[in-house]
Amino acid sequence: MPTDGKKASNAELSPETLTAQALGWIDEATGAIIPPIHTSTTYERGGDLEYPRGYSYSRSSNPTHAQLEAVLARLEGGADAIVVGAGMSAVALTVTSLSQGDHLLVQRKLYWGVRKWLDDFAGRFGLALEYVDTGDLDAVRRAVRPGETRLIWAESPANPTWEVADIAALAEIAHGAGARLAVDSTAATPVLSRPIEYGADLVMHAGTKYLNGHGDVLAGVLVTAREDDWWARIKAGRQDLGTVLAPMEAWLFLRGLRTVHLRVRQASENALAVAKALEDHPKVSHVLYPGLESHPDHALAHRQMSGGFGGMISIRLASGRDAAVRTAAALKVFKRATSFGGVESLVEHRASIEGAGTPVPDDLLRLSMGIEDAGDLIRDLERALEEV
Ligand SMILES: Cc1ncc(COP(=O)(O)O)c(C=O)c1O
């Protein structure tokens, strides 16, 4: 926690207010409402060799991080949070907190980068890695090994097919076997879903996406339900490996985060409007969006997500891969680029990014909804589909 800021009495305030005001911190030295960027890597020690203000060296902690982390912990309803240099660093810190021989049970459908890294790393690190279809809770029950499974890793909604994981059920299974549940909640954001409320032990975000929301910061976030030994090991990992977020990035991240409620709600509204507009389109065979009543996870999404279903949609083209690639090429308002969660809408042909062996169908286009006018986005898609 920053020692140079003043916290308003804010227990009763809503998340929207707390986030817009970054918990109401005011810089004590100057009265500034927008926090300074603390670039110093080192902090003055007292004559007694103590650090009277709580900071020593910025690989351990930094006031610019501390303010951001306090907001993130509050938004997720967690006990503590850390920010790191990328979403992948947050994944890596979590996985490397395990020990040789531990069983790690991972959702089969999830962000490709995580699967690619785990496939390479887990064996070399001596972890027993196993994938499971988290949509089939009986399969999860069969796969957990009491006393051996240390962690279940889920992602909800899952990139890029947007299945929703039943967090409460997974937490119950994990805890029954003496394991913990970590949830990559990047696509949901705490605006729509707070996994700790459903029993998750750890929440992870690629802050690169919606939380920062402006496509100009690479960052990762971990939020813990409780400050226990496991959390201490994860935090020590950040310090020891130096996977810290630079102060300038942390400052930009906090600036972006202040508007997360507005952005995520607008993106969710746009996504629902686009999903409905394309649901019966003759050139689209599937619209993958949990906000649609026809989606198999709709009832679960309704229960677990509040205020919207997220800004991410995938569509599958009835005529296959070439139609998908040509549709992406014909779009004008949507930009062809990877990543998601920014204010501008993006389109991506995922299979060609993920390469050979990907489970993602090659007729699939991933759409990241920005905050533009929904009519412009729908017209762009309809025109592009008309042309192919
Ligand atoms: C769901 C999900 N988790 C984690 C990551 C990794 O985040 P980063 O690119 O910030 O390392 C991504 C990146 O696309 C993602 O989509």
The ligand as an SDF file (V2000), in Angstrom:
LIG
                    3D

 16 16  0  0  0  0  0  0  0  0999 V2000
   -6.9670  -15.4690  -22.0460 C   0  0  0  0  0  0  0  0  0  0  0  0
   -5.5420  -15.0190  -22.1130 C   0  0  0  0  0  0  0  0  0  0  0  0
   -4.7300  -15.2570  -21.0900 N   0  0  0  0  0  0  0  0  0  0  0  0
   -3.4340  -14.8580  -21.1020 C   0  0  0  0  0  0  0  0  0  0  0  0
   -2.9010  -14.1890  -22.1860 C   0  0  0  0  0  0  0  0  0  0  0  0
   -1.4570  -13.7630  -22.1790 C   0  0  0  0  0  0  0  0  0  0  0  0
   -1.3710  -12.3860  -21.9480 O   0  0  0  0  0  0  0  0  0  0  0  0
   -0.1130  -11.5140  -22.4330 P   0  0  0  0  0  0  0  0  0  0  0  0
   -0.1680  -11.4720  -23.9320 O   0  0  0  0  0  0  0  0  0  0  0  0
   -0.3070  -10.1920  -21.7620 O   0  0  0  0  0  0  0  0  0  0  0  0
    1.1190  -12.2030  -21.9580 O   0  0  0  0  0  0  0  0  0  0  0  0
   -3.7290  -13.9150  -23.2880 C   0  0  0  0  0  0  0  0  0  0  0  0
   -3.1830  -13.2140  -24.4570 C   0  0  0  0  0  0  0  0  0  0  0  0
   -3.8130  -13.1210  -25.4900 O   0  0  0  0  0  0  0  0  0  0  0  0
   -5.0700  -14.3460  -23.2470 C   0  0  0  0  0  0  0  0  0  0  0  0
   -5.8990  -14.1470  -24.2790 O   0  0  0  0  0  0  0  0  0  0  0  0
  1  2  1  0
  2  3  1  0
  2 15  2  0
  3  4  2  0
  4  5  1  0
  5  6  1  0
  5 12  2  0
  6  7  1  0
  7  8  1  0
  8  9  2  0
  8 10  1  0
  8 11  1  0
 12 13  1  0
 12 15  1  0
 13 14  2  0
 15 16  1  0
M  END
$$$$
